[in-house]
């Protein structure tokens, strides 16, 4: 098997769900399938090599195109012909004319059920491309049962034709040294803090966390707020509210655009509390990463996140007035015990595994190749 992987997402800064998915699956597949050849394509091949290594059955292809349409319509079809690919794996979009077997991972189609969170042009362009790619894929995968059901409903595809290959937390989130993490946080000049890791876009609902932080006077009570995020879609209300916060409080709100994987582990493990108020997710990786790191996690009980019942009472409807504030107060005053946090971490380890996800995808590949 000669497999081409669209890895151009690694040319962009920040930690995204797509990057995490590709890395989680394809750092394992070359060892699982030594008889196959894997070709990773991006502009920054040096970065790819640092992530995926130099196994004998891996190679790296330097992309020239700088726009996604040119990649999909021109460069990837050319590369597929050049290397004689048996299959190519794309995220969301695939070339409209198939030159080999096509694997498409459609992580979500949230804009169909929550149009209020997405610009009209975004919805129209993606709906057409996603529908076409998903219907023509030889293998169509997604990351949760929720996303599978919504794709099936909106695009008229049998759920039996959609494979669920879930995300996971990386193995090194489960064994972070707490003392090292606390020293890291102190060196960054933060006090005990509440953490959120997420892109900034309307559905992610960081505004609710900001309002809860200021409304509870947490800065005055000795807590900082750390937001690790990158702007993805405009959220004017969030920006206006952040700019309106008085300076004495604002200096305790730390916004970080991009951090390394090792730094992210430290930020998780040193947090007093992780809060994820997102209103819609196709999966929701940050809550399970935080749970793996054994810190208390408050998460919205919505869409794919309903699968996180192991969070107990901290999985709640955060759209109800006062719920978020009440849970923050409770977790800061009486956090879950070490035994409870270990049980959550162990449950995540047992339920979500990149190794199993890679094995599942390989088994599916072998059926058609």
Secondary structure by P-SEA (a helix, b strand, c coil): cbbbbcccccccccccaaaaaaaacccccccccccbbbbbbccaaaaaaaaccccccbbbbbbccccaaaaaacaaaaaaaaacccbbbbccccccccccbbbbbccccccccccccccaaaaaaaaaaaaaaaaaccccccccaaaaaaaaaaaccccccccccccccccccccccaaaaaaaaaaaccccbbbbbccccccccaaaaaaaaaaacccccbbbbbbbcccccccaaaaaaaaaccaaaaaabbbbccccaaaaaaaaaacccccccccccccccaaaaaaaaccbbbbbcccccccccccccccccccccaaaaaaaaaaaaccccaaaaaaaaaaaaacccaaaaaaaaaaaaaacc
